[in-house]
Amino acid sequence: MADEPQKKPHLSALVGHTNGLTKPASLAAAATRAGGGGGGSANASSKKLVIKNFRERPKLPDNYTQDTWQKLHEAVGAIQSSISIKYNLEELYQAVENLCSYKVSATLYKQLRQVCEDHVKAQILQFREYPFLVHRNDSLDSLLFLKKINKCWQDHCRQMIMIRSIFLFLDRTYVLQNSMLPSIWDMGLELFRNHVISDKQVQNKTIDGILLLIERERNGEAVDRSLLRSLLSMLSDLQQVYKESFEQRFLEETNCLYAAEGQRLMQEREVPEYLHHVSKRLEEEGDRVITYLDHSTQKPLIACVEKQLLGEHLSAILQKGLDNLLDENRISDLTQMYQLFSRVKGGQQILLQHWSEYIKNFGTTIVVNPEKDKDMVQELLDFKDKVDHIIEVCFQKNEKFINLMKESFETFINKRPNKPAELIAKYVDSKLRAGNKEATDEELERILDKIMIIFRFIHGKDVFEAFYKKDLAKRLLVGKSASVDAEKSMLSKLKHECGAAFTSKLEGMFKDMELSKDVMVQFKQYMQNQSDPGNIDLTVNILTMGYWPTYTPMEVHLNSEMIKLQEVFKTFYLGKHSGRKLQWQTTLGHAVLKAEFKEGKKEFQVSLFQTLVLLMFNEGDEFSFEEIKMATGVEDSELRRTLQSLACGKARVLIKNPKGKDVEDGDKFIFNGDFKHKLFRIKINQIQMKETVEEQVSTTERVFQDRQYQIDAAIVRIMKMRKTLGHNLLVSELYNQLKFPVKPGDLKKRIESLIDRDYMERDKDNPNQYHYVA
């Protein structure tokens, strides 16, 4: 091969010696003054650098190229045989540089490649003599083979590094300028790949051995990880060998292993144990990537494990174990489940679905069973706390889980219309009523906040309002409210949630109580100016009929003093507010009575009915049930409960004859002069008649009646504005406006009713079209 034509001026000269060549001579530079003179001007003082070639190129000594290559060949042979080199390395480096300078680079590269190729070819013989017929599972033979191939590779790398250091000048000049030629290091890799690893027997035995070691490690055995790292690094360095020959088989075997393992363990293990195993496997495979696999394998490897251990079993895992984990509140296991399912495509979505189903099923068991009514609200609150905690801790406050939880609560809580709303109102009453020592003000506020969250899920909020209003009235009128601040706080929460219209009547009740206090201040001043103020201190609450629940008036026989005082108040009040009508509600009255016993004086806080019974004993010591009934005029069932509270309770002011818990016809009642009690003022609670089914039905019926009025008003309002409207559009508009659940059949009945009453009419040609009648 002819030398290339010279591209640059040759700037160095070689001087011959008997013992070889010296280093390049120094560059000589000559400077001449421009213009030849030494004038004082600026131009005259500038200098020009002139570089000149040697006139005659020095010649190489005879046989120099051949002798020098012989020395280099000997040095390469010594490196490949792992014996000492008898030449100085700097001398060898300089020899290569000199040969390259004299354009024998191409020949030198070819000679070097040939020497390296011959050596690498010779290496295959040791492996061909190796017993390849031994089965892959003979792990001892396989390990010895891997160590042998690894030693061959390590030796080859070490040799190529030393060879390259000698031929570095060749690598950085000639090779670098020829893009088609591999560098000396790459040439070494190419030779090793072509003559050793590309040999089918060697390659198969190597990859079989590596896979066997990985399989043993996966089975829990200790293996030589540094050997694996070195061999896999070798395959990776040999370009496509790792990808095409190793990785493909490795992933196939991994796939088969975990497919079988997933099927087996799903049968054998409980869900928490299985999830723990999956996490352990993922961690192990991640560690393998870090320790000895190529980084590019990480994504397909982890995807394979996730698919076979998780993706193929998502539904099975959830059906087998999710309900138990949630029932037992297994926080750490649920956290692990969420983290693992989040790694797999579709994992979160299927977990969401099962999560929603669990909430609906569990919540339905709380709501639909009438036997659980007593504890329904507390169980709902506890369940809500539980799912909130799981979302926060296990599901990382994922918005999808939060939103679906809300939807699920709304679904199951409305499966039983009206009852949850009624029971929530009663639960609030139990917390706001005096005597509730369970909670401090701060705790009570937290309880009310939680109640409001459950309240939001209810569709029939007007049912809640009806029962809440009834209970609030009792608390206000009998003075049983635990805290005015708590009452107003609850009112504020309801107003914020449902709007001012929802709480207007409730706010009116509070306003009535405040106005009544002002009226009583004025009444007391009025009484002081009376000639006969009387012995009874009267307090009256003035209630606006539209704000308060409807009470059935009960006519009883008051004594003369009470009647007189009522008339005085009536004169006073109507004198200030003309055109109003007062209706006395005796069922809501209560009094403080003073009594004398052998032990001394006592005061009793009692209802008006209890007061009428006790005042009879100023006239005598013993009365029959019939006599008391005749004298007081109290309705039969109410009187029996009143007498029970006075004669059968803890504070027995009366003695019943015969003894017993129930008051029967013919029973006699005797004043207990020997009555004793540690307190001076004693509150005798009226035995509360349990809310009857009739009461509940009447409250609910009032709600439904109100709903009909609201539907009618909404229909008329819409028709008045739109004038003409189709049936479907009208129904759709009603659904948007009405704030309670309503069935299409109910709406149809109200439309028919309004047509009958001439508020609207059907179109003559289209019966599904309505016109407003002005």
Buried (B, 14 or more C-beta within 10 A) or exposed (E): EEEEEEEEEEEEBBEEEEEBBEEBEEEEEEEEEEEEEEEEEEEEEEEEEEEEEBEEEBEBBEEBBEEBBEBBBBBBEBBBEEEEBEBEEEEBBBBBBBBBBBBBBBBBBEBBBEBBBEBBEEBBEEBEEBEEEBEBEEBEBBBBBBBEBBEBBEEBBEBBEBBBBBBBBBBEBBBEEEEEBBEBBBBBBBBBBBBBBBBEEBBBBBBBBBBBBBBBBBEEEEBBBEBBEBBBBBBBBBEEBBBEBBBEBBBEBBBEBBBEBBEEBBEEBEBBEBBBBBBEBBEEBBEBBEEBBBEEBBEBBBBBBBBBBBBBBBEBBBEBBBBEBBEEEBEEBBBBBBBBBEBBEEBBEBBBEBBBBBBBEBBBEBBEEEEEBEEBBEBBBEBBEBBBEBBEBBBEEBEEBBEBBBEBBBBBBBEBBBBBBBBBBBBBBEBBBEEBEEBEEEEBBEBBEBBBBBBBBBBBBBBBBBBBBBBBBBBBBBEBBBBEEBBEBBBEBBBEBBEEEBBEBBBBBBEBBEBBEEBBEEBEEBBEEEEEBEEEEBBBBBBEEEBBBEBEEBEBEBBEEBEBBBEBBEEBBEEEEEEEEEEBBBBBBBBEBEBEBEEEEBBBBBBBBBBBBBBBBEEEEEBBBEBBBEBBBBBEEBBBBBBBBBBBEEBBBBBBBEEEEEBEEEBBBBBBEEBEBEEEEBEBEBBEEEEEEEEBEBBBEBBBEBBBEBBBEBBBEBBEEBEEBBBEBBBEBBEEEBBBBBEEEBBEEBBEBBBEEEBBEBEEEEEEBBBBBE
